């Protein structure tokens, strides 16, 4: 093995021949314990001046990530280089953990979190961490001197590895991963190794722009996306994802929902006869009120001020609440538009009977419990708790969309000077996601997405939002009565059967979105769980879950 000076760094580079194929394997850091040969994919353990083969990495799944080995950047004034990655798989598909080595000698992991990115640094713990079986989703615990909420418990499998790593990858092994989130907008990760060891890391959200990244594969990525064409396993039509983050896509011809997160044949319980897991949506839906692909300029997501950013509509889903068994509460439905901005990631534009809101998933977790919580000095009060189900989807999504996805939701609204600021908590079987946002006026939505007058009228549940002030009071009263009737009809849609759908057909027409939504509901249902009358969700995660996915 031959040592060599690393230019511009105190690190030492090492190189040696792969014991399996003889190709040169380089180590940028003397502290790195493992590497994967780029020629034969042998997983190599470094033992002093000797390399020993300990396994064979599987082929990496093509994920069209903008990152690649050799890419560099800067964080807190310290330069780093991306030297390796792990490709992991779990219930939410596959994702990458990129190993970054800083010039100062620090090692970190850059990973995806709810369509955004988190930079995490490994560190030791002065106390014994809890065992995975002791953790309960949503519970609070104190670790490393900080109060945390358990936000995710996931069984993770190491699928493949690449490049230089701080420790040998446990290829093919399954282990628990627990994610903890706090009020500082941080995420802590406990990796429970198959050998019984526990690795602790602490991360914060980062923006690609702030990392001053260079050496990305943007050109290759765009070319790969243009050439990335899949065949719909249901009807054979071409599927062409437009985003590298997409893990689900809806066929534009037959509206089948196709899981593209794990490749053909991974889910043995799904229909994979044509290669990709998918399911058929029972009734074809109408086009969203804001068309897929439309770009709108909207200001800061949490406050009423801030520069306006371009957000593109990439996905659309319809959801409804599920009243508790024996409850007299009526059901409601609402619509959520998944928005994407190249620098900021994803957001949700939510259309409920109470109006519009714009929200984004949080990395952290608010403090408190029950009816009152606090986030970054702002107090919130709970309005509703309920179960929510996805009934129809279109477009692309950064999480694997499952049939009839259900989440337990709690919605909160800020008190005092920040009225109109919203928080939403969504819990699925294995994770909890918080989202923060603000209310929008329907006129702001119409202006942002350049909708004409006829579209704007249909966009607003609160018709007065589009009034200019010149309308006479009697006209406003008539419009208000119409809106009340409209809402009364909508709240029945998610559980309506064929007889109820006839009333939608009579009042709104056979081609109306209301009639189509009623048909998609699949007939009357009563579900256990949930809570009181909701009036619709503030939206947020869209049952996407959180974590490094």
Secondary structure, 3 states (H helix, E strand, C coil): CEEEECCCCCCEEEEEECCCCCCEEEECCCCCCEEECCCCCEEEEEECCEEEEEEECCCCCCCCCCCCCCCEEEECCEEEEEEEEEEEEECCEEEEEEEEEECCCCEEEEEEECCEEEEEEEECCCCCCCCHHHCCCCCEEEECCEEEEEEEEEEEEEEEEEEEECCCCCCCCEEEEEEEECCCCEEEEEEECCCCCEEEEEEEEECCHHHCCECCCHHHHHHHHHHCCEECCCCCCEECCCCCCCCEEECCCCCCEEECCCCCCCCCCCECCCCCCEECCCCCCCCCCCCCCCEEEECCCCCCCCCCEEEEEEEEEEEEEECCCCCCCCCCEEEEEEEEECCCEEEEEEEECCEEEEEEECCCCCEEECCEEEECCEEEEEEEEEEEEEEEEEEEECCCCCCCCEEEEEEEEECHHHCCEEEEEEECCCEEEEEEEEEECHHHHHHHCCCCHHHHHHHCCCHHHHCCCCCCHHHHHHHHHHHHHHHHHHCCHHHCCHHHHHHHHHHHCCCCHHHHHHHHCCCCCCCCCCCCCCCCCCCCCCCCCCCCC
